[in-house]
C-alpha cells in the first residue's frame, strides 16, 4: 500500500509538471514548463488547495535519488573535454558564483523565516 501511495504522489507531481509544459507550449512562453509547473505547485500549496501530505513521500523519494539524475550529465561533459577549454574555465567560474549566490540567498531567507516564526510563537 505504501508503494502505491508513493507512485500516486509521483504521478500527481508529474501531472503538475505536464500541466506546466502544456501551458508553456500553448502560450508559447519563454519560461520552461517545469518552472511553470513548480509555480503552480507552489500556489496550490500556499493557498492550501493542495495538502503537503498529498505529495510528501513521493517528493522525498525523488529528492533522495536526485543525484543519480546528474550522473549522465557529468559523464557527457567528461566525454567532450573540448567543452572545458577556455570557455570551460569561464563556465566553472559562473557555476561557482551562481552556487554561492543561491546558498547565500537561501541562508538569508531561511534565517528571516525562522525569526518570523519565533516572533509568531512568542
Backbone as XML, in Angstrom:
<?xml version="1.0"?>
<chain id="A" units="angstrom">
  <residue number="1" name="UNK">
    <atom name="N" x="0.826" y="-1.203" z="0.000"/>
    <atom name="CA" x="0.000" y="0.000" z="0.000"/>
    <atom name="C" x="0.863" y="1.257" z="0.000"/>
  </residue>
  <residue number="2" name="UNK">
    <atom name="N" x="1.990" y="1.200" z="0.726"/>
    <atom name="CA" x="2.882" y="2.353" z="0.801"/>
    <atom name="C" x="3.473" y="2.671" z="-0.575"/>
  </residue>
  <residue number="3" name="UNK">
    <atom name="N" x="3.824" y="1.634" z="-1.316"/>
    <atom name="CA" x="4.414" y="1.831" z="-2.643"/>
    <atom name="C" x="3.389" y="2.455" z="-3.591"/>
  </residue>
  <residue number="4" name="UNK">
    <atom name="N" x="2.159" y="2.002" z="-3.513"/>
    <atom name="CA" x="1.098" y="2.557" z="-4.364"/>
    <atom name="C" x="0.891" y="4.038" z="-4.047"/>
  </residue>
  <residue number="5" name="UNK">
    <atom name="N" x="0.926" y="4.380" z="-2.766"/>
    <atom name="CA" x="0.756" y="5.775" z="-2.353"/>
    <atom name="C" x="1.880" y="6.647" z="-2.912"/>
  </residue>
  <residue number="6" name="UNK">
    <atom name="N" x="3.115" y="6.148" z="-2.846"/>
    <atom name="CA" x="4.258" y="6.901" z="-3.370"/>
    <atom name="C" x="4.143" y="7.063" z="-4.881"/>
  </residue>
  <residue number="7" name="UNK">
    <atom name="N" x="3.743" y="5.995" z="-5.559"/>
    <atom name="CA" x="3.592" y="6.064" z="-7.021"/>
    <atom name="C" x="2.519" y="7.083" z="-7.405"/>
  </residue>
  <residue number="8" name="UNK">
    <atom name="N" x="1.422" y="7.093" z="-6.664"/>
    <atom name="CA" x="0.362" y="8.069" z="-6.945"/>
    <atom name="C" x="0.826" y="9.500" z="-6.686"/>
  </residue>
  <residue number="9" name="UNK">
    <atom name="N" x="1.624" y="9.696" z="-5.646"/>
    <atom name="CA" x="2.134" y="11.030" z="-5.350"/>
    <atom name="C" x="3.095" y="11.504" z="-6.446"/>
  </residue>
  <residue number="10" name="UNK">
    <atom name="N" x="3.960" y="10.605" z="-6.913"/>
    <atom name="CA" x="4.864" y="10.961" z="-8.006"/>
    <atom name="C" x="4.071" y="11.238" z="-9.280"/>
  </residue>
  <residue number="11" name="UNK">
    <atom name="N" x="3.019" y="10.458" z="-9.518"/>
    <atom name="CA" x="2.160" y="10.698" z="-10.683"/>
    <atom name="C" x="1.497" y="12.066" z="-10.595"/>
  </residue>
  <residue number="12" name="UNK">
    <atom name="N" x="1.072" y="12.451" z="-9.396"/>
    <atom name="CA" x="0.466" y="13.775" z="-9.208"/>
    <atom name="C" x="1.470" y="14.888" z="-9.502"/>
  </residue>
  <residue number="13" name="UNK">
    <atom name="N" x="2.698" y="14.716" z="-9.014"/>
    <atom name="CA" x="3.743" y="15.692" z="-9.329"/>
    <atom name="C" x="4.007" y="15.752" z="-10.830"/>
  </residue>
  <residue number="14" name="UNK">
    <atom name="N" x="3.992" y="14.593" z="-11.476"/>
    <atom name="CA" x="4.221" y="14.548" z="-12.915"/>
    <atom name="C" x="3.084" y="15.235" z="-13.674"/>
  </residue>
  <residue number="15" name="UNK">
    <atom name="N" x="1.865" y="15.066" z="-13.204"/>
    <atom name="CA" x="0.733" y="15.748" z="-13.851"/>
    <atom name="C" x="0.867" y="17.266" z="-13.754"/>
  </residue>
  <residue number="16" name="UNK">
    <atom name="N" x="1.340" y="17.743" z="-12.615"/>
    <atom name="CA" x="1.545" y="19.189" z="-12.465"/>
    <atom name="C" x="2.653" y="19.650" z="-13.413"/>
  </residue>
  <residue number="17" name="UNK">
    <atom name="N" x="3.706" y="18.843" z="-13.545"/>
    <atom name="CA" x="4.773" y="19.161" z="-14.499"/>
    <atom name="C" x="4.215" y="19.210" z="-15.922"/>
  </residue>
  <residue number="18" name="UNK">
    <atom name="N" x="3.398" y="18.223" z="-16.274"/>
    <atom name="CA" x="2.825" y="18.185" z="-17.623"/>
    <atom name="C" x="1.902" y="19.378" z="-17.862"/>
  </residue>
  <residue number="19" name="UNK">
    <atom name="N" x="1.159" y="19.790" z="-16.838"/>
    <atom name="CA" x="0.309" y="20.972" z="-16.955"/>
    <atom name="C" x="1.160" y="22.211" z="-17.237"/>
  </residue>
  <residue number="20" name="UNK">
    <atom name="N" x="2.270" y="22.355" z="-16.518"/>
    <atom name="CA" x="3.168" y="23.478" z="-16.757"/>
    <atom name="C" x="3.742" y="23.457" z="-18.165"/>
  </residue>
  <residue number="21" name="UNK">
    <atom name="N" x="4.125" y="22.267" z="-18.639"/>
    <atom name="CA" x="4.651" y="22.141" z="-20.005"/>
    <atom name="C" x="3.585" y="22.472" z="-21.036"/>
  </residue>
  <residue number="22" name="UNK">
    <atom name="N" x="2.355" y="22.030" z="-20.780"/>
    <atom name="CA" x="1.271" y="22.331" z="-21.706"/>
    <atom name="C" x="1.005" y="23.835" z="-21.770"/>
  </residue>
  <residue number="23" name="UNK">
    <atom name="N" x="0.996" y="24.493" z="-20.616"/>
    <atom name="CA" x="0.795" y="25.946" z="-20.577"/>
    <atom name="C" x="1.902" y="26.653" z="-21.351"/>
  </residue>
  <residue number="24" name="UNK">
    <atom name="N" x="3.145" y="26.205" z="-21.157"/>
    <atom name="CA" x="4.285" y="26.827" z="-21.843"/>
    <atom name="C" x="4.160" y="26.682" z="-23.357"/>
  </residue>
  <residue number="25" name="UNK">
    <atom name="N" x="3.789" y="25.491" z="-23.825"/>
    <atom name="CA" x="3.655" y="25.258" z="-25.268"/>
    <atom name="C" x="2.452" y="25.996" z="-25.847"/>
  </residue>
  <residue number="26" name="UNK">
    <atom name="N" x="1.346" y="25.977" z="-25.122"/>
    <atom name="CA" x="0.121" y="26.605" z="-25.616"/>
    <atom name="C" x="0.268" y="28.116" z="-25.735"/>
  </residue>
  <residue number="27" name="UNK">
    <atom name="N" x="0.856" y="28.726" z="-24.718"/>
    <atom name="CA" x="1.008" y="30.185" z="-24.726"/>
    <atom name="C" x="2.329" y="30.645" z="-25.329"/>
  </residue>
  <residue number="28" name="UNK">
    <atom name="N" x="3.148" y="29.676" z="-25.758"/>
    <atom name="CA" x="4.447" y="29.962" z="-26.380"/>
    <atom name="C" x="5.291" y="30.893" z="-25.495"/>
  </residue>
  <residue number="29" name="UNK">
    <atom name="N" x="5.411" y="30.516" z="-24.225"/>
    <atom name="CA" x="6.163" y="31.310" z="-23.259"/>
    <atom name="C" x="7.639" y="30.961" z="-23.304"/>
  </residue>
  <residue number="30" name="UNK">
    <atom name="N" x="8.474" y="31.900" z="-22.883"/>
    <atom name="CA" x="9.911" y="31.637" z="-22.838"/>
    <atom name="C" x="10.324" y="30.942" z="-21.541"/>
  </residue>
  <residue number="31" name="UNK">
    <atom name="N" x="9.439" y="30.919" z="-20.547"/>
    <atom name="CA" x="9.710" y="30.258" z="-19.277"/>
    <atom name="C" x="9.507" y="28.758" z="-19.472"/>
  </residue>
  <residue number="32" name="UNK">
    <atom name="N" x="10.452" y="27.926" z="-19.002"/>
    <atom name="CA" x="10.286" y="26.475" z="-19.169"/>
    <atom name="C" x="9.038" y="25.948" z="-18.457"/>
  </residue>
  <residue number="33" name="UNK">
    <atom name="N" x="8.466" y="24.909" z="-19.026"/>
    <atom name="CA" x="7.265" y="24.312" z="-18.455"/>
    <atom name="C" x="7.479" y="23.767" z="-17.055"/>
  </residue>
  <residue number="34" name="UNK">
    <atom name="N" x="8.687" y="23.292" z="-16.768"/>
    <atom name="CA" x="8.954" y="22.769" z="-15.431"/>
    <atom name="C" x="8.881" y="23.874" z="-14.380"/>
  </residue>
  <residue number="35" name="UNK">
    <atom name="N" x="9.329" y="25.075" z="-14.726"/>
    <atom name="CA" x="9.259" y="26.207" z="-13.804"/>
    <atom name="C" x="7.799" y="26.617" z="-13.603"/>
  </residue>
  <residue number="36" name="UNK">
    <atom name="N" x="7.031" y="26.615" z="-14.666"/>
    <atom name="CA" x="5.608" y="26.943" z="-14.559"/>
    <atom name="C" x="4.918" y="25.916" z="-13.671"/>
  </residue>
  <residue number="37" name="UNK">
    <atom name="N" x="5.260" y="24.646" z="-13.845"/>
    <atom name="CA" x="4.699" y="23.600" z="-13.000"/>
    <atom name="C" x="5.055" y="23.796" z="-11.538"/>
  </residue>
  <residue number="38" name="UNK">
    <atom name="N" x="6.296" y="24.200" z="-11.270"/>
    <atom name="CA" x="6.703" y="24.456" z="-9.888"/>
    <atom name="C" x="5.926" y="25.633" z="-9.307"/>
  </residue>
  <residue number="39" name="UNK">
    <atom name="N" x="5.701" y="26.657" z="-10.109"/>
    <atom name="CA" x="4.906" y="27.793" z="-9.646"/>
    <atom name="C" x="3.464" y="27.378" z="-9.343"/>
  </residue>
  <residue number="40" name="UNK">
    <atom name="N" x="2.908" y="26.533" z="-10.199"/>
    <atom name="CA" x="1.551" y="26.035" z="-9.965"/>
    <atom name="C" x="1.507" y="25.246" z="-8.655"/>
  </residue>
  <residue number="41" name="UNK">
    <atom name="N" x="2.492" y="24.367" z="-8.458"/>
    <atom name="CA" x="2.548" y="23.586" z="-7.223"/>
    <atom name="C" x="2.688" y="24.490" z="-6.008"/>
  </residue>
  <residue number="42" name="UNK">
    <atom name="N" x="3.536" y="25.509" z="-6.115"/>
    <atom name="CA" x="3.717" y="26.440" z="-5.003"/>
    <atom name="C" x="2.413" y="27.157" z="-4.672"/>
  </residue>
  <residue number="43" name="UNK">
    <atom name="N" x="1.720" y="27.627" z="-5.695"/>
    <atom name="CA" x="0.449" y="28.329" z="-5.469"/>
    <atom name="C" x="-0.579" y="27.395" z="-4.838"/>
  </residue>
  <residue number="44" name="UNK">
    <atom name="N" x="-0.636" y="26.150" z="-5.323"/>
    <atom name="CA" x="-1.588" y="25.193" z="-4.757"/>
    <atom name="C" x="-1.280" y="24.895" z="-3.295"/>
  </residue>
  <residue number="45" name="UNK">
    <atom name="N" x="0.003" y="24.778" z="-2.960"/>
    <atom name="CA" x="0.385" y="24.516" z="-1.573"/>
    <atom name="C" x="0.191" y="25.751" z="-0.695"/>
  </residue>
  <residue number="46" name="UNK">
    <atom name="N" x="0.514" y="26.929" z="-1.221"/>
    <atom name="CA" x="0.406" y="28.157" z="-0.435"/>
    <atom name="C" x="-1.051" y="28.519" z="-0.134"/>
  </residue>
  <residue number="47" name="UNK">
    <atom name="N" x="-1.935" y="28.182" z="-1.044"/>
    <atom name="CA" x="-3.347" y="28.505" z="-0.841"/>
    <atom name="C" x="-4.110" y="27.370" z="-0.152"/>
  </residue>
  <residue number="48" name="UNK">
    <atom name="N" x="-3.401" y="26.332" z="0.222"/>
    <atom name="CA" x="-3.970" y="25.155" z="0.903"/>
    <atom name="C" x="-4.990" y="24.406" z="0.050"/>
  </residue>
  <residue number="49" name="UNK">
    <atom name="N" x="-4.947" y="24.613" z="-1.259"/>
    <atom name="CA" x="-5.770" y="23.792" z="-2.148"/>
    <atom name="C" x="-5.201" y="22.376" z="-2.154"/>
  </residue>
  <residue number="50" name="UNK">
    <atom name="N" x="-3.888" y="22.286" z="-2.147"/>
    <atom name="CA" x="-3.162" y="21.024" z="-2.021"/>
    <atom name="C" x="-2.679" y="20.898" z="-0.596"/>
  </residue>
  <residue number="51" name="UNK">
    <atom name="N" x="-2.707" y="19.713" z="-0.063"/>
    <atom name="CA" x="-2.118" y="19.475" z="1.245"/>
    <atom name="C" x="-0.727" y="18.875" z="1.034"/>
  </residue>
  <residue number="52" name="UNK">
    <atom name="N" x="0.186" y="19.246" z="1.887"/>
    <atom name="CA" x="1.559" y="18.775" z="1.779"/>
    <atom name="C" x="1.626" y="17.245" z="1.836"/>
  </residue>
  <residue number="53" name="UNK">
    <atom name="N" x="0.762" y="16.639" z="2.607"/>
    <atom name="CA" x="0.764" y="15.189" z="2.767"/>
    <atom name="C" x="0.473" y="14.463" z="1.455"/>
  </residue>
  <residue number="54" name="UNK">
    <atom name="N" x="-0.197" y="15.140" z="0.529"/>
    <atom name="CA" x="-0.558" y="14.516" z="-0.739"/>
    <atom name="C" x="0.656" y="14.214" z="-1.609"/>
  </residue>
  <residue number="55" name="UNK">
    <atom name="N" x="1.756" y="14.932" z="-1.392"/>
    <atom name="CA" x="2.935" y="14.741" z="-2.244"/>
    <atom name="C" x="4.216" y="14.522" z="-1.442"/>
  </residue>
  <residue number="56" name="UNK">
    <atom name="N" x="4.118" y="14.449" z="-0.129"/>
    <atom name="CA" x="5.297" y="14.457" z="0.733"/>
    <atom name="C" x="6.214" y="13.254" z="0.503"/>
  </residue>
  <residue number="57" name="UNK">
    <atom name="N" x="5.697" y="12.050" z="0.589"/>
    <atom name="CA" x="6.550" y="10.863" z="0.468"/>
    <atom name="C" x="7.108" y="10.704" z="-0.944"/>
  </residue>
  <residue number="58" name="UNK">
    <atom name="N" x="6.303" y="11.023" z="-1.933"/>
    <atom name="CA" x="6.775" y="10.935" z="-3.315"/>
    <atom name="C" x="7.875" y="11.935" z="-3.602"/>
  </residue>
  <residue number="59" name="UNK">
    <atom name="N" x="7.734" y="13.158" z="-3.093"/>
    <atom name="CA" x="8.776" y="14.167" z="-3.327"/>
    <atom name="C" x="10.046" y="13.834" z="-2.561"/>
  </residue>
  <residue number="60" name="UNK">
    <atom name="N" x="9.924" y="13.282" z="-1.335"/>
    <atom name="CA" x="11.113" y="12.865" z="-0.592"/>
    <atom name="C" x="11.869" y="11.767" z="-1.340"/>
  </residue>
  <residue number="61" name="UNK">
    <atom name="N" x="11.134" y="10.842" z="-1.942"/>
    <atom name="CA" x="11.783" y="9.776" z="-2.705"/>
    <atom name="C" x="12.528" y="10.343" z="-3.912"/>
  </residue>
  <residue number="62" name="UNK">
    <atom name="N" x="11.889" y="11.277" z="-4.616"/>
    <atom name="CA" x="12.554" y="11.884" z="-5.774"/>
    <atom name="C" x="13.807" y="12.654" z="-5.365"/>
  </residue>
  <residue number="63" name="UNK">
    <atom name="N" x="13.733" y="13.381" z="-4.271"/>
    <atom name="CA" x="14.889" y="14.146" z="-3.801"/>
    <atom name="C" x="15.998" y="13.208" z="-3.345"/>
  </residue>
  <residue number="64" name="UNK">
    <atom name="N" x="15.627" y="12.092" z="-2.748"/>
    <atom name="CA" x="16.619" y="11.121" z="-2.265"/>
    <atom name="C" x="17.489" y="10.596" z="-3.413"/>
  </residue>
  <residue number="65" name="UNK">
    <atom name="N" x="16.877" y="10.353" z="-4.570"/>
    <atom name="CA" x="17.606" y="9.797" z="-5.705"/>
    <atom name="C" x="17.982" y="10.845" z="-6.751"/>
  </residue>
  <residue number="66" name="UNK">
    <atom name="N" x="17.843" y="12.110" z="-6.435"/>
    <atom name="CA" x="18.166" y="13.192" z="-7.359"/>
    <atom name="C" x="19.615" y="13.152" z="-7.868"/>
  </residue>
  <residue number="67" name="UNK">
    <atom name="N" x="20.606" y="12.854" z="-7.016"/>
    <atom name="CA" x="21.988" y="12.818" z="-7.539"/>
    <atom name="C" x="22.191" y="11.837" z="-8.687"/>
  </residue>
  <residue number="68" name="UNK">
    <atom name="N" x="21.415" y="10.769" z="-8.726"/>
    <atom name="CA" x="21.548" y="9.812" z="-9.828"/>
    <atom name="C" x="21.190" y="10.438" z="-11.174"/>
  </residue>
  <residue number="69" name="UNK">
    <atom name="N" x="20.332" y="11.453" z="-11.147"/>
    <atom name="CA" x="19.932" y="12.107" z="-12.390"/>
    <atom name="C" x="21.057" y="12.956" z="-12.974"/>
  </residue>
  <residue number="70" name="UNK">
    <atom name="N" x="22.023" y="13.350" z="-12.134"/>
    <atom name="CA" x="23.117" y="14.177" z="-12.617"/>
    <atom name="C" x="24.283" y="13.362" z="-13.170"/>
  </residue>
  <residue number="71" name="UNK">
    <atom name="N" x="24.314" y="12.061" z="-12.928"/>
    <atom name="CA" x="25.415" y="11.234" z="-13.423"/>
    <atom name="C" x="25.539" y="11.249" z="-14.947"/>
  </residue>
  <residue number="72" name="UNK">
    <atom name="N" x="24.452" y="11.071" z="-15.708"/>
    <atom name="CA" x="24.611" y="11.106" z="-17.170"/>
    <atom name="C" x="25.152" y="12.444" z="-17.684"/>
  </residue>
  <residue number="73" name="UNK">
    <atom name="N" x="24.757" y="13.542" z="-17.067"/>
    <atom name="CA" x="25.248" y="14.852" z="-17.484"/>
    <atom name="C" x="26.746" y="14.953" z="-17.236"/>
  </residue>
  <residue number="74" name="UNK">
    <atom name="N" x="27.187" y="14.495" z="-16.086"/>
    <atom name="CA" x="28.608" y="14.541" z="-15.744"/>
    <atom name="C" x="29.419" y="13.678" z="-16.701"/>
  </residue>
  <residue number="75" name="UNK">
    <atom name="N" x="28.943" y="12.497" z="-16.986"/>
    <atom name="CA" x="29.647" y="11.614" z="-17.923"/>
    <atom name="C" x="29.683" y="12.237" z="-19.309"/>
  </residue>
  <residue number="76" name="UNK">
    <atom name="N" x="28.603" y="12.894" z="-19.698"/>
    <atom name="CA" x="28.573" y="13.552" z="-21.004"/>
    <atom name="C" x="29.591" y="14.675" z="-21.105"/>
  </residue>
  <residue number="77" name="UNK">
    <atom name="N" x="29.751" y="15.431" z="-20.038"/>
    <atom name="CA" x="30.735" y="16.514" z="-20.043"/>
    <atom name="C" x="32.151" y="15.951" z="-20.101"/>
  </residue>
  <residue number="78" name="UNK">
    <atom name="N" x="32.387" y="14.883" z="-19.367"/>
    <atom name="CA" x="33.722" y="14.264" z="-19.373"/>
    <atom name="C" x="34.040" y="13.688" z="-20.749"/>
  </residue>
  <residue number="79" name="UNK">
    <atom name="N" x="33.032" y="13.237" z="-21.477"/>
    <atom name="CA" x="33.246" y="12.662" z="-22.808"/>
    <atom name="C" x="33.652" y="13.704" z="-23.840"/>
  </residue>
  <residue number="80" name="UNK">
    <atom name="N" x="33.409" y="14.977" z="-23.572"/>
    <atom name="CA" x="33.746" y="16.043" z="-24.509"/>
    <atom name="C" x="34.658" y="17.062" z="-23.841"/>
  </residue>
  <residue number="81" name="UNK">
    <atom name="N" x="35.931" y="16.742" z="-23.678"/>
    <atom name="CA" x="36.838" y="17.645" z="-22.964"/>
    <atom name="C" x="37.049" y="18.985" z="-23.672"/>
  </residue>
  <residue number="82" name="UNK">
    <atom name="N" x="36.780" y="19.046" z="-24.968"/>
    <atom name="CA" x="36.950" y="20.315" z="-25.679"/>
    <atom name="C" x="35.983" y="21.385" z="-25.175"/>
  </residue>
  <residue number="83" name="UNK">
    <atom name="N" x="34.906" y="20.981" z="-24.534"/>
    <atom name="CA" x="33.982" y="21.953" z="-23.954"/>
    <atom name="C" x="34.586" y="22.670" z="-22.755"/>
  </residue>
  <residue number="84" name="UNK">
    <atom name="N" x="35.597" y="22.053" z="-22.156"/>
    <atom name="CA" x="36.183" y="22.616" z="-20.945"/>
    <atom name="C" x="37.492" y="23.350" z="-21.223"/>
  </residue>
  <residue number="85" name="UNK">
    <atom name="N" x="37.690" y="23.836" z="-22.416"/>
    <atom name="CA" x="38.876" y="24.637" z="-22.710"/>
    <atom name="C" x="38.743" y="25.990" z="-22.027"/>
  </residue>
  <residue number="86" name="UNK">
    <atom name="N" x="39.043" y="27.077" z="-22.707"/>
    <atom name="CA" x="38.960" y="28.420" z="-22.138"/>
    <atom name="C" x="37.526" y="28.718" z="-21.687"/>
  </residue>
  <residue number="87" name="UNK">
    <atom name="N" x="36.558" y="28.349" z="-22.507"/>
    <atom name="CA" x="35.164" y="28.600" z="-22.135"/>
    <atom name="C" x="34.772" y="27.765" z="-20.925"/>
  </residue>
  <residue number="88" name="UNK">
    <atom name="N" x="35.408" y="26.617" z="-20.769"/>
    <atom name="CA" x="35.121" y="25.763" z="-19.622"/>
    <atom name="C" x="35.518" y="26.405" z="-18.316"/>
  </residue>
  <residue number="89" name="UNK">
    <atom name="N" x="36.651" y="27.108" z="-18.300"/>
    <atom name="CA" x="37.093" y="27.804" z="-17.089"/>
    <atom name="C" x="36.085" y="28.892" z="-16.736"/>
  </residue>
  <residue number="90" name="UNK">
    <atom name="N" x="35.635" y="29.635" z="-17.740"/>
    <atom name="CA" x="34.619" y="30.667" z="-17.515"/>
    <atom name="C" x="33.325" y="30.037" z="-17.004"/>
  </residue>
  <residue number="91" name="UNK">
    <atom name="N" x="32.978" y="28.896" z="-17.568"/>
    <atom name="CA" x="31.776" y="28.189" z="-17.135"/>
    <atom name="C" x="31.886" y="27.764" z="-15.669"/>
  </residue>
  <residue number="92" name="UNK">
    <atom name="N" x="33.027" y="27.270" z="-15.274"/>
    <atom name="CA" x="33.239" y="26.850" z="-13.885"/>
    <atom name="C" x="33.133" y="28.052" z="-12.943"/>
  </residue>
  <residue number="93" name="UNK">
    <atom name="N" x="33.704" y="29.178" z="-13.341"/>
    <atom name="CA" x="33.616" y="30.395" z="-12.517"/>
    <atom name="C" x="32.160" y="30.835" z="-12.362"/>
  </residue>
  <residue number="94" name="UNK">
    <atom name="N" x="31.408" y="30.803" z="-13.458"/>
    <atom name="CA" x="29.998" y="31.184" z="-13.413"/>
    <atom name="C" x="29.216" y="30.238" z="-12.505"/>
  </residue>
  <residue number="95" name="UNK">
    <atom name="N" x="29.501" y="28.953" z="-12.592"/>
    <atom name="CA" x="28.808" y="27.972" z="-11.751"/>
    <atom name="C" x="29.119" y="28.213" z="-10.279"/>
  </residue>
  <residue number="96" name="UNK">
    <atom name="N" x="30.385" y="28.473" z="-9.961"/>
    <atom name="CA" x="30.761" y="28.716" z="-8.562"/>
    <atom name="C" x="30.094" y="29.980" z="-8.017"/>
  </residue>
  <residue number="97" name="UNK">
    <atom name="N" x="30.076" y="31.046" z="-8.814"/>
    <atom name="CA" x="29.450" y="32.295" z="-8.362"/>
    <atom name="C" x="27.947" y="32.107" z="-8.177"/>
  </residue>
  <residue number="98" name="UNK">
    <atom name="N" x="27.297" y="31.471" z="-9.142"/>
    <atom name="CA" x="25.843" y="31.292" z="-9.030"/>
    <atom name="C" x="25.487" y="30.364" z="-7.869"/>
  </residue>
  <residue number="99" name="UNK">
    <atom name="N" x="26.295" y="29.338" z="-7.639"/>
    <atom name="CA" x="26.049" y="28.452" z="-6.494"/>
    <atom name="C" x="26.192" y="29.212" z="-5.183"/>
  </residue>
  <residue number="100" name="UNK">
    <atom name="N" x="27.219" y="30.038" z="-5.086"/>
    <atom name="CA" x="27.414" y="30.833" z="-3.867"/>
    <atom name="C" x="26.240" y="31.787" z="-3.653"/>
  </residue>
  <residue number="101" name="UNK">
    <atom name="N" x="25.761" y="32.424" z="-4.717"/>
    <atom name="CA" x="24.618" y="33.336" z="-4.591"/>
    <atom name="C" x="23.357" y="32.604" z="-4.131"/>
  </residue>
  <residue number="102" name="UNK">
    <atom name="N" x="23.137" y="31.411" z="-4.665"/>
    <atom name="CA" x="21.964" y="30.631" z="-4.257"/>
    <atom name="C" x="22.083" y="30.239" z="-2.788"/>
  </residue>
  <residue number="103" name="UNK">
    <atom name="N" x="23.264" y="29.808" z="-2.371"/>
    <atom name="CA" x="23.455" y="29.413" z="-0.969"/>
    <atom name="C" x="23.260" y="30.601" z="-0.023"/>
  </residue>
  <residue number="104" name="UNK">
    <atom name="N" x="23.808" y="31.745" z="-0.385"/>
    <atom name="CA" x="23.669" y="32.940" z="0.459"/>
    <atom name="C" x="22.210" y="33.372" z="0.540"/>
  </residue>
  <residue number="105" name="UNK">
    <atom name="N" x="21.546" y="33.428" z="-0.598"/>
    <atom name="CA" x="20.143" y="33.838" z="-0.630"/>
    <atom name="C" x="19.264" y="32.873" z="0.169"/>
  </residue>
  <residue number="106" name="UNK">
    <atom name="N" x="19.488" y="31.583" z="-0.014"/>
    <atom name="CA" x="18.714" y="30.585" z="0.715"/>
    <atom name="C" x="18.945" y="30.704" z="2.218"/>
  </residue>
  <residue number="107" name="UNK">
    <atom name="N" x="20.189" y="30.880" z="2.622"/>
    <atom name="CA" x="20.505" y="31.030" z="4.044"/>
    <atom name="C" x="19.851" y="32.252" z="4.648"/>
  </residue>
  <residue number="108" name="UNK">
    <atom name="N" x="19.927" y="33.377" z="3.950"/>
    <atom name="CA" x="19.324" y="34.612" z="4.470"/>
    <atom name="C" x="17.806" y="34.478" z="4.565"/>
  </residue>
  <residue number="109" name="UNK">
    <atom name="N" x="17.180" y="33.902" z="3.543"/>
    <atom name="CA" x="15.733" y="33.724" z="3.556"/>
    <atom name="C" x="15.311" y="32.783" z="4.681"/>
  </residue>
  <residue number="110" name="UNK">
    <atom name="N" x="16.058" y="31.700" z="4.871"/>
    <atom name="CA" x="15.753" y="30.757" z="5.947"/>
    <atom name="C" x="15.855" y="31.427" z="7.303"/>
  </residue>
  <residue number="111" name="UNK">
    <atom name="N" x="16.878" y="32.230" z="7.521"/>
    <atom name="CA" x="17.030" y="32.930" z="8.787"/>
    <atom name="C" x="15.860" y="33.886" z="9.032"/>
  </residue>
  <residue number="112" name="UNK">
    <atom name="N" x="15.438" y="34.600" z="7.992"/>
    <atom name="CA" x="14.300" y="35.509" z="8.151"/>
    <atom name="C" x="13.023" y="34.754" z="8.484"/>
  </residue>
  <residue number="113" name="UNK">
    <atom name="N" x="12.797" y="33.629" z="7.816"/>
    <atom name="CA" x="11.595" y="32.851" z="8.087"/>
    <atom name="C" x="11.613" y="32.264" z="9.501"/>
  </residue>
  <residue number="114" name="UNK">
    <atom name="N" x="12.790" y="31.817" z="9.952"/>
    <atom name="CA" x="12.896" y="31.294" z="11.318"/>
    <atom name="C" x="12.665" y="32.388" z="12.351"/>
  </residue>
  <residue number="115" name="UNK">
    <atom name="N" x="13.200" y="33.587" z="12.115"/>
    <atom name="CA" x="12.956" y="34.706" z="13.028"/>
    <atom name="C" x="11.471" y="35.046" z="13.076"/>
  </residue>
  <residue number="116" name="UNK">
    <atom name="N" x="10.838" y="35.061" z="11.912"/>
    <atom name="CA" x="9.414" y="35.374" z="11.844"/>
    <atom name="C" x="8.607" y="34.329" z="12.610"/>
  </residue>
  <residue number="117" name="UNK">
    <atom name="N" x="8.969" y="33.071" z="12.474"/>
    <atom name="CA" x="8.263" y="32.001" z="13.176"/>
    <atom name="C" x="8.443" y="32.131" z="14.687"/>
  </residue>
  <residue number="118" name="UNK">
    <atom name="N" x="9.646" y="32.500" z="15.135"/>
    <atom name="CA" x="9.885" y="32.690" z="16.570"/>
    <atom name="C" x="9.023" y="33.807" z="17.121"/>
  </residue>
  <residue number="119" name="UNK">
    <atom name="N" x="8.938" y="34.928" z="16.382"/>
    <atom name="CA" x="8.122" y="36.066" z="16.859"/>
    <atom name="C" x="6.640" y="35.695" z="16.902"/>
  </residue>
  <residue number="120" name="UNK">
    <atom name="N" x="6.192" y="34.893" z="15.946"/>
    <atom name="CA" x="4.784" y="34.495" z="15.933"/>
    <atom name="C" x="4.469" y="33.557" z="17.081"/>
  </residue>
  <residue number="121" name="UNK">
    <atom name="N" x="5.429" y="32.723" z="17.483"/>
    <atom name="CA" x="5.207" y="31.761" z="18.559"/>
    <atom name="C" x="5.295" y="32.385" z="19.940"/>
  </residue>
  <residue number="122" name="UNK">
    <atom name="N" x="5.887" y="33.562" z="20.056"/>
    <atom name="CA" x="6.025" y="34.200" z="21.376"/>
    <atom name="C" x="4.773" y="34.904" z="21.797"/>
  </residue>
</chain>
